[in-house]
Amino acid sequence: MQIEIRGVEKLSFRERQVVTLKEMGKSNEQIAKQLGLSVSSVSTLYHRARSKGYQVVIVLTGDALNIFEGEEDD
């Protein structure tokens, strides 16, 4: 599985870091500790990034969810 962030060019470097870590399921507290920021800075960066309108797309390779039994590839 891969995560693709569309519109990432609109985001600052720090916003990209925060968005990527958030989309990986990390909490604001974990991100703050990892990046050496305050929790409020992480929250601000994340909300600022969301207002810039990026999109997250999950790319699944093969049958990662095991839901395509019996279907043939064309």
C-alpha positions as CSV (number, residue, x, y, z in Angstrom):
1,M,0.0,0.0,0.0
2,Q,1.2,3.5,-0.8
3,I,-0.1,6.9,0.2
4,E,-0.1,9.6,-2.5
5,I,-0.6,13.2,-1.5
6,R,-2.0,15.3,-4.4
7,G,-1.5,19.0,-4.3
8,V,1.6,18.7,-2.1
9,E,3.3,21.4,-4.1
10,K,0.9,23.9,-2.3
11,L,2.3,22.9,1.1
12,S,5.3,24.2,2.9
13,F,8.1,21.7,3.9
14,R,6.8,21.6,7.5
15,E,3.2,21.2,6.4
16,R,4.3,18.3,4.2
17,Q,6.0,16.6,7.1
18,V,3.0,17.0,9.4
19,V,0.5,15.9,6.8
20,T,2.5,12.8,6.0
21,L,2.9,11.8,9.6
22,K,-0.8,12.5,10.3
23,E,-1.8,10.3,7.3
24,M,0.4,7.6,8.7
25,G,-1.8,7.6,11.8
26,K,0.5,9.5,14.2
27,S,-1.0,11.7,16.9
28,N,-0.2,15.4,17.3
29,E,1.8,14.6,20.4
30,Q,3.9,12.0,18.5
31,I,4.5,14.3,15.6
32,A,5.5,17.2,17.9
33,K,8.1,15.0,19.6
34,Q,9.5,13.6,16.4
35,L,9.8,17.0,14.7
36,G,10.8,19.0,17.8
37,L,7.7,21.2,17.7
38,S,4.9,22.1,20.1
39,V,1.6,20.3,19.9
40,S,-0.1,23.6,19.1
41,S,2.4,24.2,16.2
42,V,1.6,20.7,14.8
43,S,-2.2,21.5,15.0
44,T,-1.7,24.9,13.3
45,L,0.4,23.4,10.5
46,Y,-2.1,20.6,9.9
47,H,-5.1,22.9,9.7
48,R,-3.2,25.4,7.5
49,A,-2.3,22.5,5.1
50,R,-5.9,21.3,5.1
51,S,-7.1,24.8,4.1
52,K,-4.8,24.7,1.1
53,G,-6.7,21.7,-0.3
54,Y,-4.5,18.7,-0.7
55,Q,-5.9,15.2,-1.3
56,V,-4.7,11.9,0.0
57,V,-5.0,8.8,-2.3
58,I,-4.3,5.3,-1.1
59,V,-2.8,3.1,-3.8
60,L,-3.3,-0.6,-3.2
61,T,-1.2,-3.0,-5.1
62,G,-2.5,-6.5,-5.9
63,D,-5.3,-7.7,-3.6
64,A,-4.0,-6.1,-0.3
65,L,-7.5,-6.1,1.2
66,N,-8.3,-9.7,0.1
67,I,-11.6,-8.7,-1.4
68,F,-11.2,-9.6,-5.1
69,E,-11.5,-13.4,-4.8
70,G,-12.7,-15.1,-8.0
71,E,-12.3,-12.0,-10.2
72,E,-10.0,-12.4,-13.1
73,D,-7.6,-9.7,-14.2
74,D,-8.4,-8.3,-17.7
